[in-house]
Amino acid sequence: MGRLVDAEHQRAGALEEMQTLQASIEKATLAGESSKLVALHTTQRALRERLEELAGAQQVLSRHLNVLSEQERADTVLVHLAARRNAQHEGIAIADKLRSAVMVVQGLYERWQEWSETDRGLKDTLRSLAPDQMTASPDYGWATAVDQNFVAAVQQLVGEAQRAERELLKRRAASAAK
């Protein structure tokens, strides 16, 4: 980039010098100074050649800069693709852990429900054998501190996890079929 700026700066300086030289040629032409005109025209030719060299160098440097820019863009794309693959691998690991955690919650919820059914059966038996003892222990939901909102949330979580698992199996089967 620095060389391109340097070439542009040199070219701008040469163009200014060419304008100054052109003014000198016009003055020498008007004054009829032929020997000075020959020297000025020689300088002008040399300056035109220098301008052409600088323009060529500028084109080469511009092409090189474009190649470097394209390489940088390609490298950036590769870095972002690798970062995406890494993010997906990490996401897969986390999703697997989430699925495992939900399976643990599902198992605990099923055990909790079994104990709820056991409590309900024992409560019915107690009601028929000793109705006066019904108030000796609190209701199961109250005793376990699990209300209906919590039960509904766990049921929804488990249901959605099962639905998502089915979808995951379908996607994997579709990917394997390809």
C-alpha positions as CSV (number, residue, x, y, z in Angstrom):
1,M,0.0,0.0,0.0
2,G,2.9,2.4,0.8
3,R,4.5,1.8,-2.5
4,L,1.3,2.6,-4.3
5,V,0.9,5.8,-2.4
6,D,4.6,6.7,-3.1
7,A,4.0,6.0,-6.8
8,E,0.9,8.2,-6.8
9,H,2.9,10.9,-5.0
10,Q,5.7,10.7,-7.5
11,R,3.3,10.8,-10.4
12,A,1.5,13.9,-9.0
13,G,4.9,15.6,-8.6
14,A,5.9,14.7,-12.2
15,L,2.5,16.1,-13.5
16,E,3.2,19.4,-11.7
17,E,6.7,19.5,-13.1
18,M,5.2,18.8,-16.6
19,Q,2.8,21.8,-16.2
20,T,5.7,24.0,-15.1
21,L,7.8,22.7,-18.1
22,Q,4.9,23.3,-20.5
23,A,4.7,26.9,-19.3
24,S,8.5,27.3,-19.8
25,I,8.2,25.8,-23.3
26,E,5.5,28.4,-24.1
27,K,7.6,31.3,-22.9
28,A,10.7,30.0,-24.8
29,T,8.6,29.6,-27.9
30,L,7.3,33.1,-27.6
31,A,10.7,34.5,-26.9
32,G,12.2,32.5,-29.9
33,E,14.9,30.8,-27.8
34,S,15.5,27.7,-29.9
35,S,18.4,26.3,-28.0
36,K,16.4,26.5,-24.7
37,L,13.5,24.9,-26.5
38,V,15.6,21.9,-27.5
39,A,16.7,21.4,-23.9
40,L,13.1,21.9,-22.6
41,H,11.7,19.4,-25.2
42,T,14.4,16.8,-24.1
43,T,13.4,17.3,-20.5
44,Q,9.7,17.0,-21.5
45,R,10.4,13.7,-23.3
46,A,12.3,12.3,-20.3
47,L,9.4,13.5,-18.0
48,R,6.8,11.8,-20.2
49,E,8.8,8.6,-20.1
50,R,9.0,8.9,-16.3
51,L,5.2,9.4,-16.2
52,E,4.7,6.3,-18.3
53,E,7.0,4.3,-16.0
54,L,5.1,5.6,-13.0
55,A,1.7,4.8,-14.5
56,G,2.9,1.2,-15.3
57,A,4.3,0.8,-11.8
58,Q,1.0,2.1,-10.5
59,Q,-0.9,-0.4,-12.5
60,V,1.3,-3.3,-11.3
61,L,1.0,-2.2,-7.7
62,S,-2.8,-1.8,-8.1
63,R,-3.1,-5.3,-9.5
64,H,-0.9,-6.6,-6.6
65,L,-3.0,-4.8,-4.1
66,N,-6.1,-6.3,-5.6
67,V,-4.6,-9.8,-5.4
68,L,-3.7,-9.2,-1.8
69,S,-7.2,-7.9,-1.1
70,E,-8.7,-11.0,-2.6
71,Q,-6.4,-13.2,-0.6
72,E,-7.3,-11.4,2.6
73,R,-11.0,-11.8,1.8
74,A,-10.5,-15.5,1.1
75,D,-8.6,-15.9,4.4
76,T,-11.3,-14.1,6.2
77,V,-13.9,-16.4,4.7
78,L,-11.9,-19.4,5.8
79,V,-11.5,-18.1,9.3
80,H,-15.3,-17.5,9.6
81,L,-16.1,-20.9,8.1
82,A,-13.8,-22.5,10.7
83,A,-15.3,-20.4,13.5
84,R,-18.8,-21.5,12.4
85,R,-17.8,-25.2,12.4
86,N,-16.3,-24.7,15.9
87,A,-19.5,-23.0,17.0
88,Q,-21.6,-25.8,15.6
89,H,-19.4,-28.5,17.3
90,E,-19.7,-26.6,20.6
91,G,-23.4,-26.2,20.1
92,I,-23.8,-29.9,19.4
93,A,-22.0,-30.7,22.7
94,I,-24.1,-28.3,24.7
95,A,-27.3,-29.6,23.0
96,D,-26.4,-33.2,23.9
97,K,-25.9,-32.1,27.5
98,L,-29.2,-30.3,27.5
99,R,-30.9,-33.4,26.1
100,S,-29.3,-35.5,28.8
101,A,-30.4,-33.1,31.5
102,V,-33.9,-33.1,30.2
103,M,-33.8,-37.0,30.2
104,V,-32.8,-36.8,33.9
105,V,-35.6,-34.4,34.6
106,Q,-38.0,-36.7,32.8
107,G,-36.9,-39.6,34.9
108,L,-37.2,-37.6,38.1
109,Y,-40.6,-36.4,37.0
110,E,-41.8,-40.0,36.3
111,R,-40.5,-41.1,39.8
112,W,-42.3,-38.0,41.4
113,Q,-45.5,-39.0,39.6
114,E,-45.2,-42.6,40.8
115,W,-44.8,-41.4,44.4
116,S,-47.8,-39.1,43.8
117,E,-49.9,-42.1,42.8
118,T,-48.6,-44.0,45.8
119,D,-49.6,-41.1,48.1
120,R,-53.0,-40.9,46.5
121,G,-53.6,-44.6,47.1
122,L,-52.4,-44.4,50.6
123,K,-54.6,-41.3,51.2
124,D,-57.7,-43.2,49.9
125,T,-56.9,-46.2,52.1
126,L,-56.3,-43.9,55.1
127,R,-59.6,-42.1,54.4
128,S,-61.5,-45.3,54.5
129,L,-59.7,-46.7,57.6
130,A,-59.2,-43.6,59.7
131,P,-60.9,-40.4,58.3
132,D,-59.9,-38.5,61.5
133,Q,-56.2,-39.0,60.6
134,M,-56.5,-37.3,57.1
135,T,-55.1,-34.1,58.5
136,A,-52.1,-35.7,60.1
137,S,-49.9,-35.0,57.0
138,P,-50.3,-32.4,54.3
139,D,-51.3,-32.9,50.7
140,Y,-48.6,-34.5,48.5
141,G,-48.2,-31.5,46.2
142,W,-48.0,-29.1,49.1
143,A,-45.5,-31.4,51.0
144,T,-43.2,-31.7,47.9
145,A,-43.6,-28.0,47.1
146,V,-44.6,-28.8,43.5
147,D,-47.6,-26.9,42.3
148,Q,-49.7,-27.4,39.1
149,N,-47.8,-24.6,37.3
150,F,-44.5,-26.4,37.9
151,V,-46.0,-29.7,36.9
152,A,-47.3,-28.1,33.6
153,A,-43.9,-26.6,32.9
154,V,-42.1,-30.0,33.4
155,Q,-44.8,-31.8,31.3
156,Q,-44.3,-29.2,28.5
157,L,-40.5,-29.5,28.7
158,V,-40.6,-33.2,28.5
159,G,-43.1,-33.2,25.7
160,E,-41.1,-30.6,23.7
161,A,-37.9,-32.6,24.3
162,Q,-39.5,-35.8,23.0
163,R,-40.8,-33.9,19.9
164,A,-37.4,-32.4,19.3
165,E,-35.8,-35.8,19.7
166,R,-38.1,-37.3,17.0
167,E,-37.3,-34.4,14.7
168,L,-33.6,-34.9,15.3
169,L,-33.9,-38.6,14.4
170,K,-35.8,-37.7,11.2
171,R,-33.0,-35.2,10.2
172,R,-30.3,-37.8,10.9
173,A,-32.2,-40.4,8.9
174,A,-32.6,-37.9,6.0
175,S,-28.9,-37.0,6.2
176,A,-27.9,-40.7,6.2
177,A,-30.1,-41.3,3.2
178,K,-28.3,-38.7,1.1
